[in-house]
Structure formats: C-alpha cells, structure tokens
Amino acid sequence: MLDLHVMKPLILFLVLLTGAVIVHGQAALEKGKRFYEDGKPTEARKIFTAIAEDQKDYAAAQYYLGRIAFDENKLDDAEEFFEEAIDHNDKAAEYHNWYGNALGRIAQNANMVRQGLLAPKMKNAWERAVQLNPQYVDPRQSLIQFYLQAPGFMGGSVEKAKQMAVEIKKVKPAEGHRQMGNIYVHEKKMPEAEKEFIAMAKADPVYVSGLANFYVNQQQYDKAFSLFDDLFKKNPDDMMVAYQYGRASAISGQHLDKGEEYLKKYLVYTPQPDEPSHAGANMRLGQIQEKRGNKANAKRHYETALKIDGSLKEAKEGLQRVSK
C-alpha cells in the first residue's frame, strides 16, 4: 500500500501538469487566432494543426483551419474542417454558418445535380446557426439569398426572405432595411426599394453609400453624386467612397476627372479582403479611358485588371472592344 505522504505530492504534480496542458492548449489557440487575424495563415495553420483531437480546443482549431482553407478557396478542405468542428461541438453558431458558406461557394460552380444535393445542407446549416444565436445576422443574410435564388421545391420563397429581413431589422435596423430593399429590387419594385434604402441610410449613416449605389443602378446619377460629395465632405479619406465614386463615373460617363482621381487614390490604398480589389479599380479606370476615347490607355488598364483577376467579365468585354 502506497504511503499517503508519497501520494500527495504525486497527485499535486499530476493536477498541476493537467492544468498546464489545458493552459498551454488555450494559449496555443489564442496565438493561432492572432496569427490568423493578422493575416498570417501559414503560422496560424501550424498551430491549429498541432492541437490534438483529445484537447479541449480541437473543435475551434478545426473551425479556424476551415476558415483558412475557405480564404484560400480550398473549399472541399474547408467543408471537411467545418464538419469536423461541428462533430466535436454542435453548439457553436459560427461553425454552422461557415459550413453553410463553404457549401454555398461550392454550389456556385457545381452542376445542377450537386447543387440539388447541397441546397438543403446549406439551408439547414444557416438555419441551425440562427437557432443557436438569433442575434447572428450573417446566416440570416445568407438565408435571404437562398430564399430568393432557390426554386420553391428546394425551399425558395420571397415571403420567407421578407420575414428574415424583418427579423434582421430587430437586431440591426440599417441592415434589415438594406436587405428588404434588395428584396424589392429582386421583385422590381423600385419605389418600395428606394424607401427601404432611404430608411437604411437614416438608421446608420455608414450605409449612405449603399443608397448612392442604388441611385447609380437606377441611373439617377445626380442623386448619387450628391450623396458621394456629402460623404467626402465628412471624410475625404474614405477609400470605399473613393472607389464607389470612380465606379459611378465609369458607369455614367459623368465627372470623369474626379472619378479617375479617386480611383488612382484607391490604387495606392491596400484593400481589405471584403473590399473592391485593385483589379476592379483598374477595370473602372479602363472604362473611364474608354469613355474618353483613349483606347490605348483603356487597353492598358483592362490588361492590368485581368492580370490581377482573370475572371472579371466586364474587363474582358472592355478589352475586346478597345482591341478592335
């Protein structure tokens, strides 16, 4: 029989060792998250991969590995990582939301048969995310797009989309109005859409550029440029407004000098992942040069845009026009 005087130090050592392992695992997860948020996916991946399945933070590590794969457009890998995260923790709304996002991105390039198989899975994922966190706006936005695009037999429904927009208004009013406006645009009910976008801008001034873009799309350019000018007076260094002004100039053929100036300013700026790319800015500069009749400069900008992003349809079409 072991002496208790011998056992107590041993037990204390094991308890301390176990605690150290847990603390180390948590520290590793936080370190990996910092690397990911700082735009260092290679370093983050190494840390997340090293977190073993029997550790507390394994599900979170798999989720972040899925986010890294999603960012790198490795969508099949992302799907597997998110599934693994959900298998080990079914209660995290973020895991379900991003699982649905990965399936949705895969479906964009899938054939009709696979799209039919993926549709209920992505819908269920986003609905589960909303169920787990009713305040979570992102999956509600995705469900609106699903309801508008999917046929009725797959669960598509304009009325469901509108109900989801109403729910978003309760959480984030400006975004709810934006979503309802987009639904009315989908229905080609432009007066109703305009009312929603105006309400959106009143609810949160950050959304004013969205109202301006609605006017651009409706070819109400005077209203759009007036809003852009007001935004520049408040913040001359707002790069998103700079890009949107340039886009409006390229589409309308108006205020070309200012549009060119703002787009060149945008090219000096480093866009965030969810902001328009330099490829888009070069494409808009090409359109401005084309409207001026300067085919050589337009061609140069279109070619630059396509070197950065070869999928830009408008840049391809523009290059064909100015190369004739």
C-alpha positions in Angstrom: 0.0 0.0 0.0 1.4 3.4 -1.0 2.2 5.9 1.7 -0.2 8.9 1.6 2.8 11.2 2.2 4.2 9.9 -1.1 0.9 10.1 -2.9 0.0 13.7 -2.1 3.0 15.3 -3.9 2.4 12.9 -6.8 -1.3 13.9 -7.0 -0.5 17.6 -6.7 2.1 17.2 -9.6 -0.5 15.5 -11.8 -3.1 18.2 -11.1 -0.6 20.9 -11.9 0.6 19.1 -15.1 -3.0 18.7 -16.3 -3.7 22.4 -15.7 -0.5 23.3 -17.5 -1.6 21.3 -20.6 -5.0 23.0 -20.6 -3.5 26.4 -20.2 -0.9 25.6 -22.9 -3.7 24.4 -25.3 -5.7 27.6 -24.7 -2.6 29.7 -25.2 -1.9 27.9 -28.5 -5.5 28.6 -29.7 -5.2 32.3 -28.9 -1.8 32.5 -30.5 -3.2 30.9 -33.7 -6.2 33.2 -33.7 -3.9 36.2 -33.5 -1.8 34.9 -36.4 -5.0 34.4 -38.4 -6.4 37.8 -37.7 -3.0 39.4 -38.5 -3.1 37.8 -42.0 -0.5 35.1 -41.3 -2.3 31.9 -42.3 0.8 29.7 -42.6 1.8 30.4 -39.0 -1.8 30.0 -37.8 -2.2 26.7 -39.7 0.8 25.2 -38.0 -0.5 26.0 -34.5 -4.1 24.8 -35.2 -2.9 21.6 -36.8 -0.9 20.8 -33.7 -3.9 20.9 -31.4 -4.8 17.2 -30.9 -8.3 15.7 -31.1 -8.4 15.0 -27.4 -7.7 18.6 -26.5 -10.5 21.0 -25.4 -9.8 23.5 -28.2 -9.8 20.9 -31.0 -13.2 22.0 -32.4 -12.1 25.6 -32.5 -8.8 24.7 -34.2 -10.7 22.8 -36.9 -13.0 25.8 -37.4 -10.1 28.1 -38.0 -8.4 25.6 -40.3 -11.7 25.7 -42.2 -11.6 29.5 -42.3 -8.0 29.4 -43.7 -9.0 26.9 -46.3 -12.0 28.9 -47.3 -9.9 32.1 -47.6 -7.5 30.1 -49.9 -10.5 28.8 -52.0 -9.8 25.2 -50.9 -13.5 24.6 -50.5 -13.5 20.9 -50.2 -10.9 21.1 -47.4 -13.0 23.9 -45.8 -16.1 21.7 -45.9 -14.2 18.8 -44.1 -12.8 21.1 -41.4 -16.1 22.7 -40.6 -17.8 19.3 -40.5 -15.1 18.1 -38.1 -15.6 21.2 -35.9 -19.4 20.6 -35.8 -18.9 16.9 -35.0 -16.9 17.9 -31.9 -19.1 20.9 -30.9 -22.6 21.2 -32.3 -23.5 24.3 -30.3 -21.3 26.9 -32.0 -23.3 29.1 -34.4 -20.2 30.2 -36.2 -19.3 26.7 -37.2 -22.7 26.1 -38.8 -22.7 29.4 -40.5 -19.3 28.9 -42.1 -20.2 25.3 -43.0 -23.1 26.7 -44.9 -20.9 29.4 -46.5 -18.5 26.7 -47.8 -21.3 24.6 -49.2 -22.8 27.7 -50.9 -19.4 28.6 -52.5 -19.0 25.0 -53.7 -22.6 25.1 -55.2 -21.7 28.2 -57.3 -19.5 26.1 -59.6 -21.3 22.8 -59.2 -23.6 21.1 -61.7 -27.4 21.0 -61.2 -27.4 17.6 -59.6 -24.8 18.5 -57.0 -26.5 21.9 -56.4 -29.7 20.0 -55.6 -27.8 17.9 -53.1 -26.0 20.8 -51.5 -29.1 23.2 -51.2 -30.8 21.5 -48.2 -27.5 21.1 -46.4 -26.5 24.8 -46.7 -30.1 25.9 -45.8 -30.0 23.6 -42.7 -26.6 24.9 -41.7 -27.7 28.5 -41.7 -31.0 27.8 -40.0 -29.1 25.9 -37.3 -26.8 28.9 -36.8 -29.8 31.2 -36.4 -31.4 28.8 -34.0 -28.2 28.8 -31.9 -27.8 32.5 -32.0 -30.9 34.5 -33.0 -28.8 37.8 -32.9 -26.4 36.4 -35.5 -27.1 38.5 -38.7 -24.7 36.8 -41.2 -26.6 33.5 -41.5 -29.9 35.4 -41.8 -28.4 37.3 -44.8 -27.3 34.1 -46.4 -30.8 32.6 -45.9 -32.3 35.6 -47.7 -30.1 35.0 -50.7 -31.1 31.3 -50.6 -34.8 32.0 -50.4 -34.6 34.4 -53.3 -32.5 32.2 -55.6 -33.7 28.7 -54.8 -36.8 27.3 -56.6 -39.8 26.7 -54.5 -39.4 22.9 -54.3 -36.0 23.5 -52.7 -37.3 25.9 -50.1 -37.1 29.2 -52.0 -39.7 31.8 -51.0 -39.8 35.6 -51.3 -42.1 35.8 -48.3 -39.6 33.9 -46.2 -36.9 36.3 -47.4 -39.0 39.2 -46.3 -39.7 37.7 -42.9 -36.0 37.2 -42.4 -35.4 40.8 -43.3 -37.9 41.9 -40.7 -36.1 39.8 -38.1 -32.7 41.4 -39.1 -34.3 44.9 -38.5 -34.9 43.9 -34.9 -31.2 43.2 -34.4 -29.6 45.7 -36.8 -32.1 48.1 -38.3 -30.0 49.5 -41.1 -29.0 46.1 -42.4 -32.6 44.9 -42.2 -33.7 47.9 -44.3 -30.9 47.1 -46.8 -32.0 43.5 -47.1 -35.6 44.5 -47.6 -34.5 47.0 -50.2 -32.6 44.3 -52.1 -35.7 42.0 -52.0 -37.8 44.7 -53.5 -35.1 45.2 -56.2 -35.4 41.5 -56.9 -39.1 41.9 -57.3 -38.5 45.0 -59.5 -40.5 47.2 -57.0 -38.2 50.2 -57.2 -40.3 52.8 -55.3 -40.6 50.4 -52.3 -36.9 49.6 -52.6 -36.0 53.3 -52.5 -38.0 53.9 -49.4 -36.1 51.0 -47.7 -32.7 52.3 -48.7 -33.6 55.8 -47.5 -34.6 54.3 -44.2 -31.4 52.3 -44.2 -29.3 55.5 -44.6 -31.2 57.3 -41.8 -30.8 54.4 -39.5 -27.0 54.3 -39.9 -25.0 56.9 -41.9 -22.4 54.3 -42.7 -24.9 52.9 -45.2 -25.4 56.1 -47.2 -23.1 54.9 -49.9 -25.5 52.0 -50.4 -28.3 54.4 -51.1 -25.9 56.2 -53.6 -25.2 52.9 -55.3 -28.9 52.2 -55.6 -29.3 55.6 -57.4 -26.3 54.7 -59.7 -28.0 51.4 -60.6 -31.2 53.3 -61.3 -29.3 55.8 -63.5 -30.3 58.6 -61.1 -26.7 59.9 -61.2 -27.3 63.4 -59.9 -28.7 62.0 -56.6 -25.8 59.5 -56.4 -23.0 62.1 -56.9 -24.7 64.5 -54.4 -24.6 61.8 -51.8 -21.0 60.9 -52.6 -19.9 64.6 -52.3 -21.6 64.9 -48.9 -19.7 61.8 -47.7 -16.4 63.2 -48.9 -17.0 66.4 -47.0 -17.4 64.4 -43.8 -14.4 62.1 -44.6 -12.1 63.0 -47.5 -10.0 59.8 -46.9 -12.9 57.3 -47.1 -11.5 54.8 -49.7 -14.7 53.0 -50.1 -16.4 56.2 -51.2 -13.5 56.9 -53.5 -13.9 53.6 -55.2 -17.7 54.0 -55.5 -17.4 57.5 -56.9 -15.0 56.1 -59.5 -17.4 53.3 -60.3 -20.2 55.8 -60.7 -18.1 57.9 -63.0 -17.1 54.9 -65.1 -20.7 53.7 -65.5 -22.3 57.1 -66.1 -19.6 58.9 -68.1 -20.0 61.9 -65.7 -17.4 63.6 -63.6 -14.6 61.6 -65.3 -11.8 63.7 -63.9 -12.8 63.3 -60.3 -13.6 59.6 -60.9 -10.1 59.0 -62.3 -8.5 60.9 -59.4 -10.4 58.9 -56.8 -9.6 55.5 -58.4 -5.9 56.3 -58.7 -6.0 57.3 -55.0 -7.7 53.9 -54.3 -4.8 52.1 -56.1 -2.4 53.5 -53.5 -4.6 52.0 -50.7 -4.4 48.4 -49.7 -8.0 47.0 -49.8 -9.3 44.6 -47.1 -10.4 41.1 -48.2 -14.1 42.3 -48.3 -13.4 45.5 -50.2 -13.1 46.1 -54.0 -9.8 44.9 -55.4 -7.2 46.8 -57.4 -8.4 44.7 -60.3 -11.8 46.3 -60.1 -10.3 49.8 -59.8 -8.2 49.2 -62.9 -11.2 48.0 -64.7 -13.1 51.1 -63.8 -10.2 53.3 -64.9 -10.3 51.4 -68.2 -14.0 52.2 -68.6 -13.3 55.9 -67.9 -10.5 56.0 -70.5 -12.7 54.2 -73.0 -15.4 56.8 -72.5 -12.8 59.5 -73.2 -12.0 57.7 -76.5 -8.4 56.8 -75.3 -8.3 53.2 -76.4 -4.6 52.7 -75.6 -4.9 53.7 -72.0 -8.1 51.8 -71.7 -6.5 48.7 -73.0 -3.6 49.1 -70.5 -6.0 49.3 -67.6 -8.1 46.3 -68.7 -5.0 44.2 -69.2 -3.8 45.1 -65.7 -7.2 44.3 -64.3 -7.2 40.8 -65.9 -3.6 40.1 -64.8 -4.8 40.5 -61.2 -8.2 38.8 -61.7 -8.8 36.9 -64.9 -12.4 36.3 -64.1 -13.6 39.9 -64.5 -16.2 39.7 -67.2 -16.5 43.5 -67.8 -12.8 43.8 -68.1 -12.7 41.0 -70.7 -15.5 42.7 -72.7 -13.8 46.0 -72.5 -10.5 44.7 -73.7 -12.3 43.1 -76.7 -13.9 46.4 -77.5 -10.7 48.5 -77.4 -8.6 45.9 -79.2 -10.7 46.0 -82.4 
